[in-house]
Amino acid sequence: MDTRGKSTEKKRIARASGERVLQRDPERTKAAILEAATREFAENGMGGARVDAIAERAGTNKRMLYHYFGDKEQLYLRVLEEAYVGIRTAERALHIGDRSPEEGIGELALFTWHYFLKHPEFLSLLGTENLHRARWLRQSVRLKELHSHLIGELAQVLERGKKAGVFIENADPLHVYLTIASLGYFYLSNQYTLSTIFGRELIEPSNLDSWEQHIVHVTLASIKR
């Protein structure tokens, strides 16, 4: 057997060994599949993602993938749900209701921007799902409950700000969140075209810092008296 053949055989043995380990640990297997599927769907979209590629990335086989998640569409929905659970769970940890109204809104704006920067796969998944007009997202009851909590907490912060005479009376929690999310999402999802058109590398640290300050300023300016 030549050197290339030996290398291929070693990889096959290592992969088979890894599959046996995963099969003995269901939770680890599911986590590996979800992580691999997240990368595959983020890079190739729903249409371009391949089950074979997901299984290979996860170090398992298609049989295990189908066993735990059903088909490709069910796996994609689960990936979407987990992506939203990630950001909503992290938002809850902010406890914006424990801060002054202005600090709470500013903290949410900063958090959202930083989360988008650290999780480009989340933005890719959003883009894919919007192309399909939220076809799969509409099926999830779980996500509606998560978003209800976010808007509820944001509404409470705004209400305190209104009573304190800090925020305008018609400040709307959904509008506030859309302002924060859109300022971050548009900048990052269009960074390549915008950088090319305007001749400025938007992803450079100084430009990111400047936009971060702009997001907070615009969000607060839109609701302050």
Backbone torsions as a table, in degrees:
resi	resn	phi	psi	omega
1	MET	NA	130.1	-178.2
2	ASP	-77.2	176.7	-176.5
3	THR	-60.4	-42.5	179.7
4	ARG	-63.5	-40.1	179.7
5	GLY	-64.6	-40.6	178.9
6	LYS	-64.2	-40.5	179.6
7	SER	-63.5	-42.1	179.4
8	THR	-64.3	-41.1	179.9
9	GLU	-65.4	-39.6	178.5
10	LYS	-62.8	-41.2	179.0
11	LYS	-64.4	-39.5	179.8
12	ARG	-64.0	-43.8	-179.8
13	ILE	-64.7	-43.0	179.8
14	ALA	-63.2	-41.1	179.3
15	ARG	-65.6	-42.5	179.2
16	ALA	-63.6	-39.5	178.6
17	SER	-64.7	-42.5	178.7
18	GLY	-63.4	-38.7	178.4
19	GLU	-62.8	-39.9	-179.7
20	ARG	-64.9	-39.4	178.8
21	VAL	-63.9	-44.8	-179.6
22	LEU	-63.7	-39.0	-178.7
23	GLN	-64.0	-26.6	179.3
24	ARG	-85.3	-6.5	-176.8
25	ASP	-133.8	86.7	-175.2
26	PRO	-54.7	-44.7	-177.5
27	GLU	-65.5	-39.6	178.2
28	ARG	-66.5	-38.3	178.9
29	THR	-64.0	-47.7	-179.8
30	LYS	-62.2	-40.7	179.2
31	ALA	-64.1	-40.4	179.9
32	ALA	-65.5	-40.2	179.7
33	ILE	-66.4	-43.4	179.9
34	LEU	-63.4	-41.6	178.8
35	GLU	-64.0	-44.6	179.6
36	ALA	-66.1	-41.0	-179.4
37	ALA	-66.4	-37.2	178.3
38	THR	-60.3	-45.1	179.2
39	ARG	-65.5	-43.4	-177.2
40	GLU	-65.8	-45.1	-180.0
41	PHE	-69.3	-36.8	179.4
42	ALA	-65.9	-36.6	-177.5
43	GLU	-81.9	-34.0	-170.9
44	ASN	-121.6	-2.1	-179.0
45	GLY	75.1	175.9	-179.3
46	MET	-66.0	-43.4	-176.4
47	GLY	-70.9	-38.2	-175.7
48	GLY	-86.7	-17.4	-179.7
49	ALA	-66.6	142.0	-178.4
50	ARG	-120.0	135.1	179.4
51	VAL	-61.5	-39.8	178.1
52	ASP	-57.9	-42.9	-178.5
53	ALA	-67.3	-38.3	178.5
54	ILE	-63.7	-46.5	179.8
55	ALA	-61.1	-42.1	-179.8
56	GLU	-65.2	-42.7	178.6
57	ARG	-62.5	-36.3	-177.2
58	ALA	-80.5	-10.4	-178.2
59	GLY	73.1	31.3	179.9
60	THR	-136.2	-158.8	-180.0
61	ASN	-127.6	168.2	-177.1
62	LYS	-62.5	-32.0	-178.7
63	ARG	-59.6	-42.7	179.6
64	MET	-68.3	-37.6	179.2
65	LEU	-62.2	-46.7	179.5
66	TYR	-67.0	-33.9	-179.5
67	HIS	-62.5	-44.0	-175.5
68	TYR	-87.7	-30.3	-171.8
69	PHE	-125.1	1.1	-179.1
70	GLY	79.1	-124.6	-178.1
71	ASP	-102.3	-174.9	-177.4
72	LYS	-61.3	-40.7	-178.5
73	GLU	-65.8	-40.9	178.3
74	GLN	-66.1	-36.6	177.3
75	LEU	-66.3	-41.4	178.9
76	TYR	-61.8	-43.4	178.4
77	LEU	-62.1	-40.8	179.2
78	ARG	-64.3	-39.2	177.2
79	VAL	-62.0	-44.8	178.0
80	LEU	-59.5	-46.4	-179.2
81	GLU	-60.5	-46.1	-178.7
82	GLU	-64.9	-34.3	178.3
83	ALA	-64.2	-43.2	178.7
84	TYR	-71.5	-37.6	177.3
85	VAL	-59.6	-39.0	-179.6
86	GLY	-59.5	-50.3	-177.9
87	ILE	-72.9	-38.5	-179.9
88	ARG	-67.3	-38.2	178.2
89	THR	-64.2	-42.9	179.3
90	ALA	-65.9	-35.6	177.9
91	GLU	-63.9	-39.7	179.9
92	ARG	-60.9	-34.7	-178.8
93	ALA	-67.9	-14.1	179.5
94	LEU	-70.2	-33.9	-176.7
95	HIS	53.8	53.4	-177.2
96	ILE	-62.6	-20.7	178.5
97	GLY	-71.0	-15.6	179.9
98	ASP	-87.2	-3.9	-177.7
99	ARG	-105.9	171.0	173.9
100	SER	-65.1	156.1	-177.7
101	PRO	-52.8	-47.2	-178.9
102	GLU	-65.4	-42.0	178.7
103	GLU	-64.8	-39.1	-179.7
104	GLY	-62.7	-45.2	179.3
105	ILE	-67.2	-42.6	179.1
106	GLY	-62.5	-39.5	179.8
107	GLU	-67.1	-39.1	178.2
108	LEU	-64.9	-40.2	179.1
109	ALA	-63.2	-45.0	179.8
110	LEU	-65.0	-44.3	-179.8
111	PHE	-60.0	-46.9	-177.1
112	THR	-61.1	-44.2	178.3
113	TRP	-60.3	-48.0	-179.1
114	HIS	-65.3	-36.2	179.5
115	TYR	-65.9	-43.2	177.7
116	PHE	-61.2	-39.6	179.2
117	LEU	-63.7	-41.1	-176.0
118	LYS	-81.8	-17.6	-175.6
119	HIS	-128.2	68.4	178.6
120	PRO	-61.5	-24.4	178.5
121	GLU	-65.4	-30.4	178.3
122	PHE	-64.8	-43.2	178.5
123	LEU	-65.6	-37.8	178.3
124	SER	-64.2	-41.8	178.6
125	LEU	-64.8	-38.6	177.1
126	LEU	-61.5	-43.3	179.4
127	GLY	-61.6	-43.9	179.2
128	THR	-62.1	-46.0	-176.6
129	GLU	-68.1	-33.5	177.0
130	ASN	-68.4	-33.3	175.6
131	LEU	-60.5	-31.6	179.8
132	HIS	-96.5	12.4	177.4
133	ARG	57.1	40.2	177.1
134	ALA	58.8	33.5	-177.9
135	ARG	-55.5	-44.1	-177.6
136	TRP	-87.7	-33.9	-178.8
137	LEU	-61.8	-32.8	-179.7
138	ARG	-63.4	-20.2	-177.2
139	GLN	-81.5	-10.9	-172.4
140	SER	-95.4	114.5	174.5
141	VAL	-76.3	-33.5	-178.0
142	ARG	-56.2	-41.4	-175.8
143	LEU	-73.5	-32.3	178.4
144	LYS	-62.2	-37.5	178.9
145	GLU	-68.0	-39.5	180.0
146	LEU	-64.0	-44.1	-177.1
147	HIS	-71.4	-29.5	177.9
148	SER	-61.5	-39.7	-179.8
149	HIS	-65.8	-42.6	-178.9
150	LEU	-60.6	-50.6	-178.3
151	ILE	-64.8	-36.0	179.2
152	GLY	-63.5	-45.8	-179.8
153	GLU	-67.6	-39.4	178.8
154	LEU	-64.7	-38.3	178.9
155	ALA	-63.1	-38.9	179.2
156	GLN	-65.2	-41.3	178.6
157	VAL	-63.4	-43.7	179.7
158	LEU	-64.9	-38.6	-179.8
159	GLU	-63.7	-40.5	177.0
160	ARG	-64.0	-38.5	178.7
161	GLY	-66.2	-36.0	178.4
162	LYS	-67.5	-43.2	-179.8
163	LYS	-66.0	-30.7	179.4
164	ALA	-83.1	-2.9	179.6
165	GLY	76.4	18.8	-178.2
166	VAL	-92.2	-40.2	-176.5
167	PHE	-108.2	153.7	177.8
168	ILE	-67.9	154.1	-174.4
169	GLU	-65.9	-30.2	-176.9
170	ASN	-96.8	18.6	175.9
171	ALA	-61.5	123.4	-174.6
172	ASP	-108.6	128.7	-177.2
173	PRO	-59.4	-38.2	178.8
174	LEU	-67.1	-41.8	178.9
175	HIS	-62.5	-39.7	179.5
176	VAL	-63.3	-46.5	-179.4
177	TYR	-66.4	-40.0	178.7
178	LEU	-62.8	-35.9	177.2
179	THR	-62.8	-48.0	-179.3
180	ILE	-62.3	-51.7	-175.3
181	ALA	-66.1	-40.8	-176.7
182	SER	-69.4	-37.7	179.1
183	LEU	-63.4	-37.1	178.7
184	GLY	-79.6	-43.5	-176.2
185	TYR	-65.5	-48.6	-176.5
186	PHE	-62.0	-43.3	-178.9
187	TYR	-58.6	-47.7	-174.9
188	LEU	-79.8	-39.4	-177.6
189	SER	-71.6	-20.6	-179.8
190	ASN	-114.8	18.0	-173.6
191	GLN	-59.3	-34.9	-176.0
192	TYR	-73.5	-46.0	179.6
193	THR	-68.2	-42.7	-179.3
194	LEU	-65.5	-40.3	178.9
195	SER	-62.4	-39.8	-179.4
196	THR	-69.5	-45.4	-177.3
197	ILE	-65.0	-44.3	-173.8
198	PHE	-98.8	0.5	175.4
199	GLY	65.6	32.9	178.4
200	ARG	-138.8	126.7	-178.9
201	GLU	-74.6	99.2	-175.0
202	LEU	-64.6	-22.9	-176.0
203	ILE	-85.3	-3.8	177.1
204	GLU	-63.5	142.7	-176.6
205	PRO	-50.8	-42.1	-178.4
206	SER	-64.9	-38.4	178.8
207	ASN	-71.6	-35.3	176.6
208	LEU	-65.3	-42.5	179.4
209	ASP	-64.0	-40.8	179.8
210	SER	-64.7	-41.6	179.9
211	TRP	-69.3	-34.1	176.6
212	GLU	-57.8	-47.7	178.5
213	GLN	-63.8	-36.8	-179.8
214	HIS	-64.9	-41.0	179.5
215	ILE	-59.3	-48.0	-179.7
216	VAL	-63.1	-45.4	-178.4
217	HIS	-61.6	-48.9	-177.6
218	VAL	-64.2	-41.7	-178.9
219	THR	-62.5	-48.2	-178.6
220	LEU	-70.0	-39.1	-179.5
221	ALA	-63.2	-28.1	-177.2
222	SER	-74.5	-16.0	-176.6
223	ILE	-124.8	-6.3	-179.1
224	LYS	-80.5	150.0	177.6
225	ARG	-70.6	NA	NA
